[in-house]
């Protein structure tokens, strides 16, 4: 880490695939944005939804029609995929492995279901297994998560109730991850996440031995 707090990658070590997951409203998007500013590479995902104003194909997403998305899904091109509000979202295996092979530390911000799929695939893929670091981010309690969702003012009460129902199921999966990060402040969440990354970089299984 540099004197100004920025994370400095160590190219002589094997790259990391940081998999960050959290319940809705858990702070995953904010932390992911901070990590990208620290130098982690972003994986461009595919979606069947239409581009929003200002979004560009190949930069924000790979925008696919439903038929193309289905063909790529059926061909096993996605390392994980899901349907969210009627639209398909998928992470290309080639996108992930390509960036790892270039030596990039990369960030995947996915839901709990997507995380489970990637963990399963890592069991049979040595490249993924070597790089994978899984982190579950969550507020201290469901009550605090409800406060956050309500405080955002972005959803109707019935939508918040549905999100909390899903969140209860997602929280039950916390022990399937390598790290549990209890969210406090944005700055503290980032500090501890960077500490995780720095620690993982020093694992002997990812390091070259010292010169003798």
Secondary structure, 3 states (H helix, E strand, C coil): CCCCCCCCCCCCCCCCEEEEEECCCCCHHHHHHHHHHCCCEECCCEECCCCCCCCCECCCEEECCHHHHHHHHHCCCEEEEEEECCEEEEEEHHHHHHHHHCCCCEEEECCHHHHHHHHHHHCCCHHHHHHEEEEEEECCCHHHHHHHHHHHCCCCHHHHHHHHHHHHHHHCCHHHCCEEEECCCHHHHHHHHHHHHHHHHCCHHHCCCCCC
